[in-house]
Amino acid sequence: MSTLFHHLILAAPLFVLVFAGYALMRFTGWPHSFAEALNRFVFVVALPALLFRLMSDLSKLPPVDARLLIAFFGSCLLVFVFGRLVAWKVFRLDGTAQSIFALGGIFSNNALLGLPLAKLTLGEAALPSVALVLVFNSLFLWTLVTISVQWAQHGHFSVAGIARTVKSVLTNPIIVAILSGTAVGLTGIALPHVIDRPLELIGSAGAPLALIALGMGLSEYGLRHEWRISASISAIKLVVQPLVVWLLARLLGLPKMETQAVVLLASIAVGANVYLMSRHFRTLEGAVGNSLLLSTALASLTTPVMLTLTG
């Protein structure tokens, strides 16, 4: 119980920042352009600065057990199949809606919520593990849902669609920062102070600003209709996926740090990209939008519980 209380105390200020951002947009009348501008700054400048500086110091970082990718993405594949079965058998959804429902159960808000949470609850030693997942996260999950939707609609998938997914991932500022920072780190050359210090200052603002930006973005959604589907997506995302990740990590014998990192990332609330995908395919928009808000509120309790279970 003391461990759970410790994790609750650690996580509470982070979720306070999320709900502060939500309140700013919901109750002050600020224009939506403010949220868009902050979100863009966080994604294009602050978080890339944090990750580039971290990875450029590669020689000083703890080694990462790459098997964490098997635990994390293996769970994504298993839970995706489970989510499609639930959507089909329980809610009688069509193939496209099944794919979006299942994506909601595995696509975490890892950039805006997972990265700051890992940094402030597990420490910087966990960030290389988080960075490794982030590199492959969008590529794997976007490819998975693209194939699933195309197969549901046409009975086959398009290579051109997969190529567009790969291109969008490789031009993502966060992925570019991780890969370029790693390249610098492999050279063993230290960043000059005149570059390193500004990156440190900007990067230090990345985590809290990301949480506020997340809250501001959530102000667009509300708990309205299709609540049974929203609750089911949230339950799969916050309970089923982290438990499957934890079991796979135990089976693989992952070290404690890697286990905690992947369980933390799996326990994070539904990512905004799922809503973008639902709008793109014009299905489950209300349910997915609701699940973003619901899962973020519930994650303030469930994520500390999952961290406690992993020791």
SULBEL-V72737 format. One record per pair of residues at least 4 apart in sequence whose ideal C-beta (glycine too) atoms are under 6 Angstrom apart, sorted by sequence separation. I is the first residue (numbers start at 0). J is the second residue. D is the distance in whole Angstrom. If there is no record, write none. Layout:
i = <I/I>
j = <J/J>
d = <D/D>
//
This chain:
i = <21/22/23/29/39/40/41/47/67/68/69/74/75/84/85/86/92/102/108/109/110/112/116/117/121/126/132/135/137/141/146/149/175/176/190/192/198/204/205/225/226/233/234/235/236/253/269/283/289/290/294/297/298/24/41/92/190/248/253/86/107/150/277/278/149/277/117/149/24/87/146/248/277/86/117/274/83/86/273/274/114/145/244/245/82/83/244/82/142/145/241/244/269/79/82/142/269/141/241/240/241/269/78/79/268/78/268/75/138/268/137/236/106/266/266/102/134/262/98/130/262/98/98/259/258/95/95/94/229/233/237/228/232/236/225/229/233/237/67/71/224/225/229/233/61/110/63/229/237/241/63/60/72/222/63/220/220/220/53/217/50/118/115/115/115/111/112/111/13/9/54/47/51/55/47/50/54/46/50/54/57/55/104/43/47/51/55/103/128/54/104/125/129/104/128/132/55/105/125/121/52/117/48/52/113/48/49/82/48/113/109/112/45/49/107/109/45/46/108/45/107/108/78/78/108/45/107/106/78/74/77/103/106/41/106/41/74/74/103/41/102/71/74/38/70/73/37/70/70/99/34/70/34/99/99/103/66/95/67/96/95/96/103/64/64/67/71/16/20/24/70/17/21/25/64/16/20/24/67/16/20/17/18/21/13/17/21/14/10/7/6/6/6/3/2>
j = <25/26/27/33/43/44/45/51/71/72/73/78/79/88/89/90/96/106/112/113/114/116/120/121/125/130/136/139/141/145/150/153/179/180/194/196/202/208/209/229/230/237/238/239/240/257/273/287/293/294/298/301/302/29/46/97/195/253/258/92/113/156/283/284/156/284/125/157/34/97/156/258/287/97/129/287/97/100/287/288/129/160/261/262/100/101/262/101/161/164/262/265/290/101/104/164/291/164/265/265/266/294/104/105/294/105/295/105/168/298/168/269/140/302/305/144/177/305/144/177/309/147/148/309/309/148/151/151/286/290/294/286/290/294/285/289/293/297/128/132/285/286/290/294/124/173/127/293/301/305/128/127/139/289/131/288/291/292/126/292/130/206/206/209/210/209/213/213/116/120/177/172/176/180/173/176/180/173/177/181/184/183/232/172/176/180/184/232/257/184/235/256/260/236/260/264/190/240/260/259/198/263/198/202/264/201/202/235/202/267/264/267/201/205/264/267/204/205/267/205/267/268/239/240/270/208/270/270/243/240/243/269/272/208/273/209/243/244/273/212/273/244/247/212/244/247/212/247/248/277/215/251/216/282/283/287/251/280/253/282/282/283/290/253/254/257/261/207/211/215/261/210/214/218/257/210/214/218/261/211/215/213/214/217/210/214/218/299/303/303/303/306/307/307/307>
d = <6/5/6/5/6/5/5/6/6/6/5/6/6/6/5/5/4/5/4/3/6/6/6/5/4/6/6/5/5/6/6/6/6/6/5/6/6/5/6/6/6/6/5/5/6/5/6/5/6/5/6/6/5/6/6/5/4/4/5/4/6/6/5/6/4/5/5/6/6/6/4/4/4/4/5/5/5/4/5/6/6/5/5/5/6/5/5/3/6/6/5/4/5/5/4/5/5/5/4/5/4/5/5/5/4/5/4/4/4/4/5/5/5/5/4/5/6/5/5/5/5/4/5/5/6/5/5/3/5/5/6/4/4/6/5/4/5/6/6/6/5/4/4/4/5/6/5/6/4/5/5/5/5/5/6/4/5/5/5/5/6/5/4/5/5/5/6/4/6/5/6/5/4/5/6/5/3/6/5/5/3/4/6/5/4/4/5/4/5/5/3/6/6/5/4/6/6/6/5/6/4/6/5/5/5/4/3/6/4/5/5/5/6/4/6/6/6/5/5/4/4/5/6/5/4/6/6/4/6/6/6/5/6/5/5/5/4/4/5/5/5/6/6/5/6/5/5/4/4/5/4/6/6/6/5/6/5/5/6/5/5/5/6/6/6/4/5/6/4/5/5/5/4/5/5/4/3/4/5/5/4/5/6/5/6/4/5/4/5/5/4/5/5/4/5>
//
